Amino acid sequence: MTITKIVRYKAKKKKLPKLRTALAEFVKNIKENEPGTMLYEVFQEKNDPTVFVHLMIFKDKQAEKAHAKNTYVQKWIKILHSICKEDPEFSDLKLVKSIKDSENESTQTDDDTQEAQQ
């Protein structure tokens, strides 16, 4: 089962050039070294260019753990904390609906039933 996460943060305006450089290197490393990371995208809010959101989808728990252990991820986390106004917000996401619903519907129904029983 895939794992989807987001991280949202607000950067200090004067740190944006450093952030862009670090992001380019970070995403390149993920692309080149993480076959279990199915998607990694970084978005910037149009109305507030200091706000960024990362969307990531990992093939499974093992891929997520492998991502977290990489040295470039640890380096990125240090940079991230140095450029943020506040601590970044990390969230796990649960798929509710998709254009691929025929593939996901039975899985989601089973997941929802199990959660309701707990």
C-alpha positions in Angstrom: 0.0 0.0 0.0 1.4 3.4 -1.0 2.2 6.1 1.6 1.3 9.7 0.8 2.6 12.6 2.9 2.9 16.4 2.7 5.1 18.9 4.4 4.2 22.6 4.5 6.4 25.4 5.6 6.9 29.1 5.4 10.4 30.3 4.5 12.0 33.5 5.5 11.9 35.8 2.5 15.6 36.6 2.5 16.3 32.8 2.4 14.4 32.1 -0.8 17.5 32.0 -3.1 19.2 29.5 -0.7 16.0 27.5 -0.6 15.7 27.2 -4.3 19.3 26.0 -4.7 18.9 23.4 -1.9 15.5 22.2 -3.3 17.0 21.6 -6.8 19.8 19.5 -5.3 17.4 17.7 -2.9 14.8 16.7 -5.5 17.6 15.6 -8.0 19.0 13.3 -5.3 15.6 11.8 -4.7 15.0 11.2 -8.4 18.4 9.6 -8.9 18.6 7.4 -5.8 15.1 6.5 -4.7 13.2 4.0 -7.0 10.6 3.5 -4.2 9.7 7.2 -4.2 6.9 7.2 -6.8 6.3 11.0 -6.6 8.0 13.9 -5.1 6.8 17.4 -6.1 7.3 20.8 -4.5 4.7 23.5 -4.8 4.9 27.2 -4.0 1.8 29.2 -3.2 1.0 31.8 -5.7 -0.4 34.3 -3.2 2.5 33.9 -0.8 5.8 32.8 -2.4 7.3 32.1 1.0 4.9 29.1 1.5 5.9 25.7 0.1 4.2 22.3 0.1 6.0 19.1 -0.7 3.9 16.1 -1.9 5.4 12.7 -1.7 4.2 9.2 -2.5 6.2 6.2 -1.4 5.7 2.7 -2.8 5.6 1.2 0.7 6.8 1.6 4.2 10.2 0.3 3.3 10.6 3.0 0.6 9.6 5.7 3.1 12.2 4.4 5.6 14.9 4.3 3.0 14.1 7.9 2.0 14.4 9.1 5.6 17.8 7.4 6.1 19.5 9.1 3.2 22.2 11.6 4.1 20.9 14.2 1.7 17.5 14.0 3.5 19.2 14.7 6.8 21.1 17.6 5.2 17.8 18.9 3.7 16.1 18.8 7.2 18.9 20.9 8.7 18.6 23.5 5.8 14.8 23.4 6.1 14.8 24.3 9.8 17.3 27.1 9.2 15.2 28.8 6.5 11.8 28.4 8.1 9.9 31.0 10.2 8.3 28.1 12.2 8.7 24.4 12.3 7.5 22.6 9.1 4.1 20.8 9.4 4.3 17.1 8.3 1.0 15.3 7.6 0.1 11.7 6.5 -2.6 11.6 3.9 -5.4 9.0 3.3 -6.8 8.6 -0.1 -10.5 9.3 -0.1 -11.4 9.6 -3.8 -9.4 9.4 -7.1 -10.0 9.4 -10.8 -8.7 5.8 -10.5 -11.6 4.9 -8.2 -12.3 1.5 -9.8 -8.8 0.5 -8.6 -9.2 2.1 -5.1 -12.8 1.7 -4.2 -12.6 -1.8 -2.8 -9.4 -1.0 -0.9 -10.8 2.2 0.6 -14.1 0.5 1.6 -12.2 -2.2 3.4 -9.9 0.4 5.1 -12.9 2.5 6.2 -14.7 -0.6 7.5 -11.7 -1.6 9.6 -11.3 1.9 11.0 -15.0 2.1 11.9 -14.7 -1.2 13.8 -11.8 0.0 15.9 
